[in-house]
Amino acid sequence: MLVTVIAMATGAVLGVLFAPGKGSTTRKKLSKEGTRYVGAVKNAADEAVATFEEKVDNVKEIAVGLSDTVMEAVDSLTGHEPEKHTRRA
C-alpha cells in the first residue's frame, strides 16, 4: 500500500510540474498536494507499524507457548515435577 501511495504522490507532483500555469499557482498546487500525500504516506506507515507490532506480539505468544510445552516435556521425560517457569514475553 505504501508503494501505491508513493507512486500516486510522484505522479501528482509530476503532473502539476508539467501542467501549464503560473508559477504561484503551481507552487500552491504542489504545496496542497504535498501536504495531502504526506498525510497519506504517514497513515500508511502508521498502519504498517501497527500491523508489524501485532505480528510481533503474536510471535511472542507462540514462542512462550512453545517454551512452556518444551519445558513440560523435559520435566516429564526427566521425571521431575513440573515447575512454574518464568515467562519472558
Secondary structure by P-SEA (a helix, b strand, c coil): caaaaaaaaaaaaaaaaaccccaaaaaaaaaaaaaaaaaaaaaaaaaaaaaaaaaaaaaaaaaaaaaaaaaaaaaaaaccccccccccc
